[in-house]
């Protein structure tokens, strides 16, 4: 059913934690703040929490939080909590006899082998009022367009070196992401963007102050179709 193994995910997870920049953790927290606008209900399922940066925040918003992580190495980084249920396994192989008010799939669909398969699985975890919040990197980000113009990428949809290191298999723009979810019967209720990104994360971290970075995050909300991060909120 899937070509990506838990061993692969452990390898990506170890690389990610060892190579993670301060700005990576900042971006995760900013993505959480963006997603929070669309939270619904008391129960939440988080797919692929990695080391749990967003998980720690979500515990403040829901009475019950369940996470599914395919890397045992990463799942073990997440602290136990009375409101938290941790499940180790690949998304395609986990069976849950429960439905959730909010499902979060942040930086998941660029990784998985079969996005349509996962979307159809996620439907089983949702009721008619549930919201699925999807976050992905944006192919139409200013830094990817610049890379294309400079000849560093043949196409803004090409995977760069950091994409490969992260285990990315594809890059979406807002049109291709909407087309994917709508082909699986989901209805879009909101979309947005985060972070005006003219340079790489390492360059942003080295050059810009915290105040300047905050301004870049806000600019991404204005120019959301060309922001570095896309958010799409859908229902069934």
Residue pairs with C-beta under 8 A, 6 or more apart in sequence:
1 92
1 93
1 114
1 117
2 90
2 92
2 93
2 112
2 113
2 114
3 113
4 70
4 90
4 111
4 112
4 113
4 167
6 70
6 71
6 72
6 90
8 167
9 70
9 71
9 74
9 167
10 71
10 72
10 73
10 74
12 71
12 165
12 166
12 167
13 50
13 51
13 71
13 73
13 74
14 73
15 165
16 50
16 166
17 51
17 74
17 77
19 165
21 201
21 202
21 205
22 205
23 201
23 204
23 205
23 213
24 201
25 53
26 213
27 194
27 195
27 201
27 229
28 53
28 54
28 106
29 53
29 54
29 57
30 194
30 195
30 217
30 229
31 54
31 106
31 107
31 135
31 194
31 229
31 231
32 54
32 57
32 58
34 135
34 192
34 194
34 229
34 231
35 104
35 106
35 133
35 135
35 231
36 61
37 192
38 102
38 131
38 133
38 190
38 231
38 233
39 61
39 62
39 102
39 131
39 133
40 101
40 102
40 129
40 130
40 131
41 62
41 100
41 101
41 102
41 129
41 130
42 62
42 63
42 64
42 101
43 62
43 63
43 64
43 65
43 66
43 98
43 100
43 101
43 102
44 58
44 61
44 62
44 64
44 65
44 66
44 100
44 101
44 102
44 103
44 104
45 65
45 66
45 67
45 68
45 96
45 100
45 102
45 103
45 104
45 125
46 54
46 55
46 58
46 65
46 66
46 67
46 68
46 103
46 104
46 106
47 67
47 68
47 91
47 103
47 104
47 105
47 106
47 108
47 122
48 68
48 69
48 70
48 91
48 105
48 106
48 107
48 108
48 111
49 55
49 67
49 69
49 74
49 75
49 78
50 69
50 71
50 74
50 77
51 74
51 77
51 78
52 67
52 74
52 77
52 78
52 79
54 104
54 106
55 65
55 67
55 78
55 84
56 79
58 65
58 104
59 65
59 81
59 83
59 84
62 83
62 101
62 102
63 83
64 83
64 85
65 81
65 83
65 84
65 85
66 84
66 85
66 87
66 96
66 98
66 100
67 75
67 78
67 84
67 85
67 86
67 87
68 87
68 89
68 91
68 94
69 75
69 78
69 86
69 87
69 88
70 88
70 89
70 90
70 91
72 88
75 86
75 88
78 84
78 86
80 86
87 94
87 96
91 108
91 112
91 118
91 121
92 114
92 117
92 118
92 121
96 124
96 125
98 125
99 124
99 125
99 126
99 127
99 130
100 125
100 126
100 130
101 127
101 129
101 130
101 131
102 130
102 131
102 133
103 122
103 125
103 126
103 130
103 131
103 132
103 133
104 132
104 133
104 135
105 118
105 122
105 132
105 133
105 134
105 135
106 133
106 134
106 135
107 135
107 136
107 137
108 118
108 134
108 136
109 115
109 118
109 134
109 136
109 172
109 177
109 180
110 136
110 137
110 163
110 168
110 169
110 170
110 171
110 172
111 166
111 167
111 168
111 169
112 118
112 169
113 169
115 170
115 180
116 180
116 183
116 184
119 180
119 181
119 184
119 186
120 184
122 132
123 184
123 185
123 236
126 132
126 235
126 236
128 235
128 236
129 235
130 235
130 236
131 189
131 233
131 234
131 235
132 181
132 186
132 233
132 234
132 235
132 236
133 231
133 232
133 233
134 177
134 181
134 231
134 232
134 233
134 234
135 229
135 230
135 231
136 171
136 172
136 177
136 229
136 230
136 232
137 168
137 171
137 172
137 228
137 229
137 230
138 144
138 171
138 172
138 173
138 174
138 193
138 226
138 227
138 228
138 229
138 230
139 156
139 157
139 171
139 172
139 173
139 176
140 156
140 173
140 174
140 225
140 226
141 156
141 197
141 226
141 227
141 228
142 196
142 197
142 198
142 223
142 226
142 228
143 197
143 198
143 199
143 200
143 228
144 153
144 156
144 171
145 156
145 226
146 198
147 153
147 156
147 160
148 154
148 155
148 156
152 160
153 160
156 171
156 173
157 170
157 171
157 173
158 171
159 168
159 169
159 170
159 171
162 200
163 171
172 180
172 230
173 230
174 191
174 225
174 230
174 232
177 230
177 232
178 188
178 191
178 232
181 188
181 232
181 234
182 188
185 236
186 234
186 235
186 236
187 234
187 235
187 236
188 232
188 233
188 234
189 233
189 234
189 235
190 231
190 232
190 233
191 224
191 230
191 231
191 232
191 233
192 221
192 224
192 230
192 231
193 220
193 221
193 223
193 224
193 225
193 226
193 227
193 228
193 229
193 230
193 231
194 217
194 220
194 221
194 224
194 227
194 228
194 229
194 231
195 216
195 217
195 219
195 220
195 227
195 228
195 229
196 216
196 217
196 219
196 220
196 223
196 226
196 227
196 228
197 204
197 216
197 220
197 227
197 228
199 207
204 213
204 216
208 216
220 227
220 228
220 229
221 227
224 230
